[in-house]
């Protein structure tokens, strides 16, 4: 009974927080609601006995929203009007097609991961009944979802390298 009430409470608070994020015109209010929404999502994980996911939700997403909040306070001038341009629309199309291909590949690859799971089960390397929550997450990530996990890691690596390259170009332009 407690779990059901807590689940509905956290879900309602999540929905309200994310509605505030979407509907708010003030960026700082939106980010505050985003941070609280991420904390409420972690509350749902804790209610569902997924303590590891709840802690990761708080550390990763809560921390990233706080960092985003700090950068928004430093860099954004909310008194200026935002001017949008439609330059390089083909770049957006290429990116959308690329993302679609990656998503189709990532969601289509669990069949390869399930083969790895069959091999691991057939060799009796792991006793699934003896695993705790965190061990089960690792087992599923590295057997059934190995390929999507590796694709996500590669995408993060590409984003990190691109961020470094962009920051180097900006610092070189500033020195000239």
FENUR-V598029 format. One record per residue. RES is the residue in one letter. PHI is phi in degrees with one decimal (999 if undefined). BURIAL is # if it has 9 or more other C-alpha atoms within 8 Angstrom, else .. Layout:
# FENUR-V598029
res=RES phi=PHI burial=BURIAL
res=RES phi=PHI burial=BURIAL
This chain:
# FENUR-V598029
res=X phi=999 burial=.
res=X phi=-61.9 burial=.
res=X phi=-63.6 burial=.
res=X phi=-65.8 burial=.
res=X phi=-64.0 burial=.
res=X phi=-63.9 burial=#
res=X phi=-61.5 burial=#
res=X phi=-65.9 burial=.
res=X phi=-63.6 burial=.
res=X phi=-64.8 burial=#
res=X phi=-66.4 burial=#
res=X phi=-63.5 burial=.
res=X phi=-64.2 burial=#
res=X phi=-62.2 burial=#
res=X phi=-62.5 burial=#
res=X phi=-63.0 burial=.
res=X phi=-62.5 burial=#
res=X phi=-73.7 burial=#
res=X phi=-66.8 burial=.
res=X phi=-64.3 burial=#
res=X phi=-59.2 burial=#
res=X phi=-73.3 burial=.
res=X phi=-94.1 burial=.
res=X phi=-78.0 burial=#
res=X phi=-93.3 burial=.
res=X phi=-93.1 burial=.
res=X phi=-65.8 burial=.
res=X phi=-70.9 burial=#
res=X phi=-65.6 burial=#
res=X phi=-63.5 burial=#
res=X phi=-71.0 burial=#
res=X phi=-64.8 burial=#
res=X phi=-66.5 burial=#
res=X phi=-64.9 burial=#
res=X phi=-63.6 burial=#
res=X phi=-67.5 burial=#
res=X phi=-62.6 burial=#
res=X phi=-66.0 burial=#
res=X phi=-65.9 burial=#
res=X phi=-67.1 burial=#
res=X phi=-62.8 burial=#
res=X phi=-65.0 burial=#
res=X phi=-61.7 burial=#
res=X phi=-62.9 burial=#
res=X phi=-62.1 burial=#
res=X phi=-65.0 burial=#
res=X phi=-64.0 burial=#
res=X phi=-85.4 burial=.
res=X phi=61.3 burial=.
res=X phi=-111.3 burial=#
res=X phi=-62.2 burial=.
res=X phi=-62.2 burial=.
res=X phi=-65.2 burial=#
res=X phi=-63.6 burial=#
res=X phi=-67.2 burial=#
res=X phi=-64.6 burial=#
res=X phi=-59.8 burial=#
res=X phi=-67.0 burial=#
res=X phi=-67.9 burial=.
res=X phi=-76.6 burial=.
res=X phi=-76.3 burial=#
res=X phi=-61.6 burial=#
res=X phi=-65.1 burial=#
res=X phi=-69.5 burial=.
res=X phi=-68.9 burial=#
res=X phi=-64.7 burial=#
res=X phi=-64.3 burial=.
res=X phi=-61.8 burial=#
res=X phi=-60.4 burial=#
res=X phi=-64.0 burial=.
res=X phi=-65.6 burial=#
res=X phi=-65.0 burial=#
res=X phi=-67.2 burial=.
res=X phi=-82.6 burial=.
res=X phi=-104.2 burial=.
res=X phi=-88.7 burial=.
res=X phi=-101.0 burial=.
res=X phi=-76.2 burial=.
res=X phi=-81.0 burial=.
res=X phi=-83.7 burial=.
res=X phi=-83.8 burial=.
res=X phi=-82.6 burial=.
res=X phi=-111.1 burial=.
res=X phi=-98.2 burial=.
res=X phi=-123.9 burial=.
res=X phi=-111.5 burial=.
res=X phi=-77.3 burial=.
res=X phi=54.1 burial=.
res=X phi=-66.2 burial=.
res=X phi=-66.9 burial=.
res=X phi=-64.5 burial=.
res=X phi=-63.8 burial=.
res=X phi=-65.1 burial=.
res=X phi=-62.9 burial=.
res=X phi=-63.3 burial=.
res=X phi=-63.3 burial=.
res=X phi=-65.0 burial=.
res=X phi=-62.4 burial=.
res=X phi=-64.9 burial=.
res=X phi=-62.9 burial=.
res=X phi=-63.8 burial=.
res=X phi=-63.4 burial=.
res=X phi=-65.7 burial=.
res=X phi=-63.1 burial=.
res=X phi=-64.7 burial=#
res=X phi=-67.7 burial=#
res=X phi=-81.8 burial=.
res=X phi=-88.2 burial=.
res=X phi=-83.4 burial=#
res=X phi=-58.2 burial=#
res=X phi=-65.3 burial=.
res=X phi=-68.1 burial=#
res=X phi=-64.0 burial=#
res=X phi=-68.1 burial=#
res=X phi=-64.7 burial=#
res=X phi=-63.7 burial=#
res=X phi=-65.6 burial=#
res=X phi=-63.9 burial=.
res=X phi=-64.0 burial=.
res=X phi=-64.4 burial=#
res=X phi=-70.0 burial=#
res=X phi=-70.0 burial=.
res=X phi=-86.8 burial=.
res=X phi=53.4 burial=.
res=X phi=-78.2 burial=.
res=X phi=-132.3 burial=.
res=X phi=-99.2 burial=.
res=X phi=-64.2 burial=.
res=X phi=-65.6 burial=.
res=X phi=-87.9 burial=.
res=X phi=-78.8 burial=#
res=X phi=-93.1 burial=.
res=X phi=-61.2 burial=.
res=X phi=-68.5 burial=.
res=X phi=-64.9 burial=.
res=X phi=-66.8 burial=#
res=X phi=-61.6 burial=.
res=X phi=-62.2 burial=.
res=X phi=-62.9 burial=.
res=X phi=-68.6 burial=#
res=X phi=-62.9 burial=#
res=X phi=-98.7 burial=#
res=X phi=-120.7 burial=#
res=X phi=-70.0 burial=#
res=X phi=-113.7 burial=#
res=X phi=-65.0 burial=#
res=X phi=-65.6 burial=#
res=X phi=-61.4 burial=#
res=X phi=-63.9 burial=#
res=X phi=-68.9 burial=.
res=X phi=-64.8 burial=#
res=X phi=-63.5 burial=.
res=X phi=-64.0 burial=.
res=X phi=-65.7 burial=.
res=X phi=-63.7 burial=.
res=X phi=-65.7 burial=.
res=X phi=-63.6 burial=.
res=X phi=-62.5 burial=.
res=X phi=-64.1 burial=.
res=X phi=-65.7 burial=.
res=X phi=-64.4 burial=.
res=X phi=-63.2 burial=.
res=X phi=-62.9 burial=.
res=X phi=-65.3 burial=.
res=X phi=-63.0 burial=.
res=X phi=-64.2 burial=.
res=X phi=-69.2 burial=.
res=X phi=-67.2 burial=.
res=X phi=-62.7 burial=.
res=X phi=-66.3 burial=.
res=X phi=-69.6 burial=.
res=X phi=-69.4 burial=.
res=X phi=-68.2 burial=.
res=X phi=-72.0 burial=.
res=X phi=-81.5 burial=.
res=X phi=-71.0 burial=.
